[in-house]
């Protein structure tokens, strides 16, 4: 497995990592790997969602669909509880 050296970690970040590692019964190394994995997973998920939205938007013909300010206000208010 590849190794990475991380330098100049701010003390507050290190203390947070140490705290969560202890709380989750992990080593600091395992906690860092877990944190990176979670971060990357969320980014991939967000990217996937954005790509799906772009595809749906491209498939919908919205040309000529315009609301007046009054109509837009009504739609917004209907969406509120």
Biopython code that builds the backbone (N, CA, C, O; Angstrom):
import numpy as np
from Bio.PDB.StructureBuilder import StructureBuilder

atoms = [
    (1, "UNK", "N", (0.829, -1.179, 0.000)),
    (1, "UNK", "CA", (0.000, 0.000, 0.000)),
    (1, "UNK", "C", (0.876, 1.245, 0.000)),
    (1, "UNK", "O", (1.928, 1.275, 0.639)),
    (2, "UNK", "N", (0.440, 2.263, -0.715)),
    (2, "UNK", "CA", (1.205, 3.514, -0.719)),
    (2, "UNK", "C", (1.160, 4.202, 0.649)),
    (2, "UNK", "O", (0.228, 4.010, 1.430)),
    (3, "UNK", "N", (2.169, 4.987, 0.910)),
    (3, "UNK", "CA", (2.242, 5.769, 2.145)),
    (3, "UNK", "C", (2.217, 7.252, 1.801)),
    (3, "UNK", "O", (2.712, 7.668, 0.754)),
    (4, "UNK", "N", (1.641, 8.032, 2.684)),
    (4, "UNK", "CA", (1.597, 9.486, 2.521)),
    (4, "UNK", "C", (2.069, 10.113, 3.815)),
    (4, "UNK", "O", (1.701, 9.667, 4.902)),
    (5, "UNK", "N", (2.877, 11.139, 3.698)),
    (5, "UNK", "CA", (3.291, 11.914, 4.861)),
    (5, "UNK", "C", (2.558, 13.241, 4.813)),
    (5, "UNK", "O", (2.554, 13.927, 3.791)),
    (6, "UNK", "N", (1.941, 13.593, 5.926)),
    (6, "UNK", "CA", (1.226, 14.870, 6.014)),
    (6, "UNK", "C", (1.999, 15.759, 6.966)),
    (6, "UNK", "O", (2.279, 15.370, 8.100)),
    (7, "UNK", "N", (2.343, 16.951, 6.506)),
    (7, "UNK", "CA", (3.131, 17.880, 7.312)),
    (7, "UNK", "C", (2.289, 19.093, 7.700)),
    (7, "UNK", "O", (1.293, 19.419, 7.053)),
    (8, "UNK", "N", (2.707, 19.733, 8.750)),
    (8, "UNK", "CA", (2.131, 21.018, 9.171)),
    (8, "UNK", "C", (0.627, 20.962, 9.416)),
    (8, "UNK", "O", (-0.103, 21.868, 9.014)),
    (9, "UNK", "N", (0.166, 19.908, 10.070)),
    (9, "UNK", "CA", (-1.244, 19.811, 10.433)),
    (9, "UNK", "C", (-1.505, 20.806, 11.561)),
    (9, "UNK", "O", (-0.811, 20.767, 12.577)),
    (10, "UNK", "N", (-2.478, 21.688, 11.411)),
    (10, "UNK", "CA", (-2.797, 22.611, 12.501)),
    (10, "UNK", "C", (-3.165, 21.824, 13.763)),
    (10, "UNK", "O", (-3.828, 20.789, 13.687)),
    (11, "UNK", "N", (-2.737, 22.313, 14.895)),
    (11, "UNK", "CA", (-2.950, 21.597, 16.153)),
    (11, "UNK", "C", (-4.432, 21.341, 16.415)),
    (11, "UNK", "O", (-4.796, 20.267, 16.893)),
    (12, "UNK", "N", (-5.283, 22.304, 16.112)),
    (12, "UNK", "CA", (-6.712, 22.129, 16.351)),
    (12, "UNK", "C", (-7.264, 20.971, 15.512)),
    (12, "UNK", "O", (-8.104, 20.210, 15.991)),
    (13, "UNK", "N", (-6.808, 20.834, 14.283)),
    (13, "UNK", "CA", (-7.228, 19.728, 13.430)),
    (13, "UNK", "C", (-6.718, 18.406, 13.981)),
    (13, "UNK", "O", (-7.454, 17.421, 14.038)),
    (14, "UNK", "N", (-5.462, 18.391, 14.384)),
    (14, "UNK", "CA", (-4.888, 17.164, 14.953)),
    (14, "UNK", "C", (-5.671, 16.733, 16.196)),
    (14, "UNK", "O", (-5.950, 15.548, 16.378)),
    (15, "UNK", "N", (-6.024, 17.695, 17.048)),
    (15, "UNK", "CA", (-6.779, 17.365, 18.264)),
    (15, "UNK", "C", (-8.165, 16.814, 17.916)),
    (15, "UNK", "O", (-8.654, 15.898, 18.577)),
    (16, "UNK", "N", (-8.789, 17.368, 16.890)),
    (16, "UNK", "CA", (-10.087, 16.845, 16.449)),
    (16, "UNK", "C", (-9.956, 15.421, 15.934)),
    (16, "UNK", "O", (-10.764, 14.558, 16.279)),
    (17, "UNK", "N", (-8.951, 15.172, 15.116)),
    (17, "UNK", "CA", (-8.720, 13.824, 14.587)),
    (17, "UNK", "C", (-8.480, 12.854, 15.741)),
    (17, "UNK", "O", (-9.038, 11.757, 15.772)),
    (18, "UNK", "N", (-7.652, 13.269, 16.675)),
    (18, "UNK", "CA", (-7.330, 12.436, 17.841)),
    (18, "UNK", "C", (-8.601, 12.139, 18.651)),
    (18, "UNK", "O", (-8.815, 11.007, 19.084)),
    (19, "UNK", "N", (-9.431, 13.153, 18.848)),
    (19, "UNK", "CA", (-10.682, 12.986, 19.591)),
    (19, "UNK", "C", (-11.597, 11.975, 18.897)),
    (19, "UNK", "O", (-12.092, 11.046, 19.536)),
    (20, "UNK", "N", (-11.822, 12.154, 17.595)),
    (20, "UNK", "CA", (-12.718, 11.248, 16.876)),
    (20, "UNK", "C", (-12.138, 9.841, 16.771)),
    (20, "UNK", "O", (-12.879, 8.859, 16.813)),
    (21, "UNK", "N", (-10.844, 9.741, 16.638)),
    (21, "UNK", "CA", (-10.210, 8.416, 16.598)),
    (21, "UNK", "C", (-10.477, 7.674, 17.906)),
    (21, "UNK", "O", (-10.846, 6.499, 17.897)),
    (22, "UNK", "N", (-10.290, 8.358, 19.017)),
    (22, "UNK", "CA", (-10.528, 7.732, 20.325)),
    (22, "UNK", "C", (-12.002, 7.356, 20.472)),
    (22, "UNK", "O", (-12.328, 6.251, 20.907)),
    (23, "UNK", "N", (-12.887, 8.282, 20.105)),
    (23, "UNK", "CA", (-14.330, 8.057, 20.215)),
    (23, "UNK", "C", (-14.769, 6.860, 19.386)),
    (23, "UNK", "O", (-15.613, 6.075, 19.818)),
    (24, "UNK", "N", (-14.198, 6.718, 18.197)),
    (24, "UNK", "CA", (-14.588, 5.640, 17.273)),
    (24, "UNK", "C", (-13.707, 4.404, 17.382)),
    (24, "UNK", "O", (-13.802, 3.489, 16.563)),
    (25, "UNK", "N", (-12.845, 4.383, 18.404)),
    (25, "UNK", "CA", (-11.952, 3.237, 18.639)),
    (25, "UNK", "C", (-11.089, 2.924, 17.408)),
    (25, "UNK", "O", (-10.978, 1.776, 16.979)),
    (26, "UNK", "N", (-10.491, 3.969, 16.864)),
    (26, "UNK", "CA", (-9.597, 3.827, 15.713)),
    (26, "UNK", "C", (-8.252, 4.442, 16.060)),
    (26, "UNK", "O", (-8.134, 5.250, 16.982)),
    (27, "UNK", "N", (-7.250, 4.045, 15.305)),
    (27, "UNK", "CA", (-5.964, 4.724, 15.404)),
    (27, "UNK", "C", (-6.088, 6.057, 14.680)),
    (27, "UNK", "O", (-7.022, 6.256, 13.903)),
    (28, "UNK", "N", (-5.167, 6.956, 14.923)),
    (28, "UNK", "CA", (-5.186, 8.245, 14.224)),
    (28, "UNK", "C", (-5.065, 8.008, 12.724)),
    (28, "UNK", "O", (-5.759, 8.653, 11.939)),
    (29, "UNK", "N", (-4.204, 7.101, 12.325)),
    (29, "UNK", "CA", (-4.039, 6.771, 10.907)),
    (29, "UNK", "C", (-5.359, 6.277, 10.304)),
    (29, "UNK", "O", (-5.764, 6.723, 9.231)),
    (30, "UNK", "N", (-6.024, 5.355, 11.002)),
    (30, "UNK", "CA", (-7.298, 4.819, 10.500)),
    (30, "UNK", "C", (-8.360, 5.904, 10.433)),
    (30, "UNK", "O", (-9.178, 5.918, 9.512)),
    (31, "UNK", "N", (-8.354, 6.819, 11.407)),
    (31, "UNK", "CA", (-9.329, 7.911, 11.409)),
    (31, "UNK", "C", (-9.105, 8.839, 10.217)),
    (31, "UNK", "O", (-10.064, 9.297, 9.596)),
    (32, "UNK", "N", (-7.860, 9.112, 9.902)),
    (32, "UNK", "CA", (-7.548, 9.963, 8.745)),
    (32, "UNK", "C", (-8.004, 9.281, 7.457)),
    (32, "UNK", "O", (-8.604, 9.923, 6.596)),
    (33, "UNK", "N", (-7.725, 7.996, 7.322)),
    (33, "UNK", "CA", (-8.155, 7.254, 6.128)),
    (33, "UNK", "C", (-9.676, 7.254, 6.036)),
    (33, "UNK", "O", (-10.236, 7.463, 4.959)),
    (34, "UNK", "N", (-10.342, 7.022, 7.156)),
    (34, "UNK", "CA", (-11.800, 7.029, 7.185)),
    (34, "UNK", "C", (-12.332, 8.408, 6.763)),
    (34, "UNK", "O", (-13.264, 8.495, 5.963)),
    (35, "UNK", "N", (-11.746, 9.472, 7.294)),
    (35, "UNK", "CA", (-12.175, 10.829, 6.952)),
    (35, "UNK", "C", (-11.995, 11.140, 5.480)),
    (35, "UNK", "O", (-12.870, 11.741, 4.858)),
    (36, "UNK", "N", (-10.874, 10.738, 4.922)),
    (36, "UNK", "CA", (-10.626, 10.963, 3.491)),
    (36, "UNK", "C", (-11.638, 10.177, 2.659)),
    (36, "UNK", "O", (-12.186, 10.694, 1.685)),
    (37, "UNK", "N", (-11.881, 8.931, 3.047)),
    (37, "UNK", "CA", (-12.849, 8.099, 2.327)),
    (37, "UNK", "C", (-14.236, 8.742, 2.352)),
    (37, "UNK", "O", (-14.900, 8.818, 1.319)),
    (38, "UNK", "N", (-14.676, 9.202, 3.519)),
    (38, "UNK", "CA", (-15.984, 9.849, 3.639)),
    (38, "UNK", "C", (-16.063, 11.098, 2.762)),
    (38, "UNK", "O", (-17.061, 11.316, 2.075)),
    (39, "UNK", "N", (-15.016, 11.911, 2.787)),
    (39, "UNK", "CA", (-14.974, 13.145, 2.000)),
    (39, "UNK", "C", (-15.073, 12.842, 0.507)),
    (39, "UNK", "O", (-15.857, 13.465, -0.209)),
    (40, "UNK", "N", (-14.277, 11.888, 0.047)),
    (40, "UNK", "CA", (-14.275, 11.527, -1.376)),
    (40, "UNK", "C", (-15.621, 10.930, -1.779)),
    (40, "UNK", "O", (-16.127, 11.221, -2.863)),
    (41, "UNK", "N", (-16.200, 10.102, -0.923)),
    (41, "UNK", "CA", (-17.503, 9.497, -1.226)),
    (41, "UNK", "C", (-18.570, 10.560, -1.405)),
    (41, "UNK", "O", (-19.389, 10.474, -2.321)),
    (42, "UNK", "N", (-18.567, 11.565, -0.535)),
    (42, "UNK", "CA", (-19.557, 12.647, -0.649)),
    (42, "UNK", "C", (-19.346, 13.445, -1.919)),
    (42, "UNK", "O", (-20.309, 13.806, -2.595)),
    (43, "UNK", "N", (-18.090, 13.723, -2.250)),
    (43, "UNK", "CA", (-17.815, 14.485, -3.477)),
    (43, "UNK", "C", (-18.288, 13.707, -4.691)),
    (43, "UNK", "O", (-18.879, 14.281, -5.606)),
    (44, "UNK", "N", (-18.029, 12.384, -4.707)),
    (44, "UNK", "CA", (-18.474, 11.560, -5.827)),
    (44, "UNK", "C", (-19.987, 11.575, -5.907)),
    (44, "UNK", "O", (-20.548, 11.685, -6.997)),
    (45, "UNK", "N", (-20.656, 11.466, -4.767)),
    (45, "UNK", "CA", (-22.118, 11.469, -4.750)),
    (45, "UNK", "C", (-22.657, 12.791, -5.272)),
    (45, "UNK", "O", (-23.585, 12.804, -6.081)),
    (46, "UNK", "N", (-22.088, 13.898, -4.822)),
    (46, "UNK", "CA", (-22.536, 15.214, -5.259)),
    (46, "UNK", "C", (-22.309, 15.372, -6.759)),
    (46, "UNK", "O", (-23.171, 15.893, -7.467)),
    (47, "UNK", "N", (-21.168, 14.929, -7.240)),
    (47, "UNK", "CA", (-20.860, 15.023, -8.664)),
    (47, "UNK", "C", (-21.856, 14.199, -9.470)),
    (47, "UNK", "O", (-22.324, 14.640, -10.520)),
    (48, "UNK", "N", (-22.179, 13.011, -8.987)),
    (48, "UNK", "CA", (-23.142, 12.155, -9.676)),
    (48, "UNK", "C", (-24.507, 12.824, -9.734)),
    (48, "UNK", "O", (-25.156, 12.820, -10.779)),
    (49, "UNK", "N", (-24.945, 13.397, -8.623)),
    (49, "UNK", "CA", (-26.249, 14.075, -8.578)),
    (49, "UNK", "C", (-26.270, 15.250, -9.550)),
    (49, "UNK", "O", (-27.244, 15.437, -10.279)),
    (50, "UNK", "N", (-25.206, 16.035, -9.564)),
    (50, "UNK", "CA", (-25.136, 17.182, -10.468)),
    (50, "UNK", "C", (-25.182, 16.724, -11.921)),
    (50, "UNK", "O", (-25.869, 17.331, -12.742)),
    (51, "UNK", "N", (-24.458, 15.661, -12.239)),
    (51, "UNK", "CA", (-24.473, 15.144, -13.613)),
    (51, "UNK", "C", (-25.871, 14.662, -14.000)),
    (51, "UNK", "O", (-26.315, 14.877, -15.128)),
    (52, "UNK", "N", (-26.567, 14.006, -13.057)),
    (52, "UNK", "CA", (-27.923, 13.540, -13.341)),
    (52, "UNK", "C", (-28.874, 14.722, -13.559)),
    (52, "UNK", "O", (-29.720, 14.682, -14.453)),
    (53, "UNK", "N", (-28.737, 15.759, -12.751)),
    (53, "UNK", "CA", (-29.577, 16.946, -12.908)),
    (53, "UNK", "C", (-29.322, 17.596, -14.265)),
    (53, "UNK", "O", (-30.262, 17.992, -14.954)),
    (54, "UNK", "N", (-28.046, 17.704, -14.648)),
    (54, "UNK", "CA", (-27.715, 18.294, -15.949)),
    (54, "UNK", "C", (-28.320, 17.479, -17.089)),
    (54, "UNK", "O", (-28.808, 18.042, -18.068)),
    (55, "UNK", "N", (-28.287, 16.146, -16.958)),
    (55, "UNK", "CA", (-28.848, 15.287, -18.002)),
    (55, "UNK", "C", (-30.360, 15.478, -18.094)),
    (55, "UNK", "O", (-30.912, 15.603, -19.187)),
    (56, "UNK", "N", (-31.024, 15.499, -16.941)),
    (56, "UNK", "CA", (-32.474, 15.706, -16.925)),
    (56, "UNK", "C", (-32.814, 17.067, -17.524)),
    (56, "UNK", "O", (-33.737, 17.190, -18.329)),
    (57, "UNK", "N", (-32.065, 18.075, -17.126)),
    (57, "UNK", "CA", (-32.311, 19.427, -17.639)),
    (57, "UNK", "C", (-32.131, 19.478, -19.151)),
    (57, "UNK", "O", (-32.903, 20.133, -19.853)),
    (58, "UNK", "N", (-31.116, 18.788, -19.648)),
    (58, "UNK", "CA", (-30.870, 18.780, -21.094)),
    (58, "UNK", "C", (-31.999, 18.077, -21.846)),
    (58, "UNK", "O", (-32.276, 18.400, -23.002)),
    (59, "UNK", "N", (-32.655, 17.107, -21.180)),
    (59, "UNK", "CA", (-33.744, 16.355, -21.815)),
    (59, "UNK", "C", (-35.073, 17.109, -21.792)),
    (59, "UNK", "O", (-36.007, 16.741, -22.505)),
    (60, "UNK", "N", (-35.162, 18.154, -20.984)),
    (60, "UNK", "CA", (-36.413, 18.910, -20.862)),
    (60, "UNK", "C", (-36.313, 20.186, -21.692)),
    (60, "UNK", "O", (-35.337, 20.931, -21.603)),
    (61, "UNK", "N", (-37.322, 20.413, -22.482)),
    (61, "UNK", "CA", (-37.369, 21.642, -23.273)),
    (61, "UNK", "C", (-38.055, 22.721, -22.444)),
    (61, "UNK", "O", (-39.274, 22.696, -22.273)),
    (62, "UNK", "N", (-37.280, 23.660, -21.934)),
    (62, "UNK", "CA", (-37.850, 24.717, -21.101)),
    (62, "UNK", "C", (-37.903, 26.054, -21.836)),
    (62, "UNK", "O", (-38.208, 27.078, -21.225)),
    (63, "UNK", "N", (-37.617, 26.061, -23.113)),
    (63, "UNK", "CA", (-37.672, 27.302, -23.876)),
    (63, "UNK", "C", (-39.111, 27.801, -23.941)),
    (63, "UNK", "O", (-40.040, 27.018, -24.141)),
    (64, "UNK", "N", (-39.284, 29.082, -23.773)),
    (64, "UNK", "CA", (-40.610, 29.663, -23.829)),
    (64, "UNK", "C", (-41.372, 29.559, -22.522)),
    (64, "UNK", "O", (-42.503, 30.036, -22.435)),
    (65, "UNK", "N", (-40.794, 28.959, -21.524)),
    (65, "UNK", "CA", (-41.445, 28.835, -20.222)),
    (65, "UNK", "C", (-40.966, 29.974, -19.342)),
    (65, "UNK", "O", (-39.846, 29.953, -18.831)),
    (66, "UNK", "N", (-41.827, 30.969, -19.171)),
    (66, "UNK", "CA", (-41.472, 32.117, -18.350)),
    (66, "UNK", "C", (-42.637, 32.464, -17.445)),
    (66, "UNK", "O", (-43.797, 32.385, -17.848)),
    (67, "UNK", "N", (-42.319, 32.849, -16.220)),
    (67, "UNK", "CA", (-43.330, 33.291, -15.278)),
    (67, "UNK", "C", (-43.155, 34.784, -15.030)),
    (67, "UNK", "O", (-42.041, 35.306, -15.000)),
    (68, "UNK", "N", (-44.283, 35.447, -14.856)),
    (68, "UNK", "CA", (-44.216, 36.853, -14.473)),
    (68, "UNK", "C", (-43.784, 36.905, -13.010)),
    (68, "UNK", "O", (-43.896, 35.906, -12.298)),
    (69, "UNK", "N", (-43.294, 38.052, -12.555)),
    (69, "UNK", "CA", (-42.928, 38.160, -11.138)),
    (69, "UNK", "C", (-44.090, 37.793, -10.209)),
    (69, "UNK", "O", (-43.879, 37.172, -9.167)),
    (70, "UNK", "N", (-45.307, 38.172, -10.582)),
    (70, "UNK", "CA", (-46.485, 37.857, -9.773)),
    (70, "UNK", "C", (-46.709, 36.340, -9.723)),
    (70, "UNK", "O", (-46.985, 35.786, -8.659)),
    (71, "UNK", "N", (-46.588, 35.670, -10.878)),
    (71, "UNK", "CA", (-46.766, 34.216, -10.928)),
    (71, "UNK", "C", (-45.662, 33.513, -10.143)),
    (71, "UNK", "O", (-45.925, 32.533, -9.447)),
    (72, "UNK", "N", (-44.438, 34.003, -10.250)),
    (72, "UNK", "CA", (-43.316, 33.406, -9.548)),
    (72, "UNK", "C", (-43.511, 33.508, -8.026)),
    (72, "UNK", "O", (-43.244, 32.562, -7.285)),
    (73, "UNK", "N", (-43.985, 34.684, -7.584)),
    (73, "UNK", "CA", (-44.242, 34.885, -6.156)),
    (73, "UNK", "C", (-45.294, 33.901, -5.668)),
    (73, "UNK", "O", (-45.158, 33.335, -4.583)),
    (74, "UNK", "N", (-46.341, 33.694, -6.459)),
    (74, "UNK", "CA", (-47.408, 32.757, -6.099)),
    (74, "UNK", "C", (-46.864, 31.333, -5.985)),
    (74, "UNK", "O", (-47.196, 30.620, -5.038)),
    (75, "UNK", "N", (-46.040, 30.917, -6.929)),
    (75, "UNK", "CA", (-45.451, 29.573, -6.914)),
    (75, "UNK", "C", (-44.575, 29.405, -5.670)),
    (75, "UNK", "O", (-44.642, 28.373, -5.002)),
    (76, "UNK", "N", (-43.767, 30.396, -5.361)),
    (76, "UNK", "CA", (-42.892, 30.345, -4.187)),
    (76, "UNK", "C", (-43.711, 30.230, -2.909)),
    (76, "UNK", "O", (-43.397, 29.428, -2.030)),
    (77, "UNK", "N", (-44.758, 31.033, -2.814)),
    (77, "UNK", "CA", (-45.601, 31.007, -1.611)),
    (77, "UNK", "C", (-46.350, 29.677, -1.466)),
    (77, "UNK", "O", (-46.586, 29.223, -0.346)),
    (78, "UNK", "N", (-46.721, 29.061, -2.570)),
    (78, "UNK", "CA", (-47.403, 27.758, -2.516)),
    (78, "UNK", "C", (-46.472, 26.673, -2.004)),
    (78, "UNK", "O", (-46.919, 25.694, -1.407)),
    (79, "UNK", "N", (-45.189, 26.845, -2.234)),
    (79, "UNK", "CA", (-44.217, 25.847, -1.795)),
    (79, "UNK", "C", (-43.880, 25.926, -0.315)),
    (79, "UNK", "O", (-43.237, 25.031, 0.233)),
    (80, "UNK", "N", (-44.315, 26.997, 0.323)),
    (80, "UNK", "CA", (-44.037, 27.184, 1.756)),
    (80, "UNK", "C", (-45.161, 26.596, 2.586)),
    (80, "UNK", "O", (-46.323, 26.615, 2.181)),
    (81, "UNK", "N", (-44.805, 26.067, 3.765)),
    (81, "UNK", "CA", (-45.845, 25.521, 4.659)),
    (81, "UNK", "C", (-46.724, 26.607, 5.245)),
    (81, "UNK", "O", (-47.640, 26.314, 6.012)),
]
sb = StructureBuilder()
sb.init_structure("model")
sb.init_model(0)
sb.init_chain("A")
sb.init_seg("    ")
for serial, (resi, resn, name, xyz) in enumerate(atoms, 1):
    if name == "N":
        sb.init_residue(resn, " ", resi, " ")
    sb.init_atom(name, np.array(xyz, "f"), 0.0, 1.0, " ", f" {name:<3s}", serial, name[0])
structure = sb.get_structure()
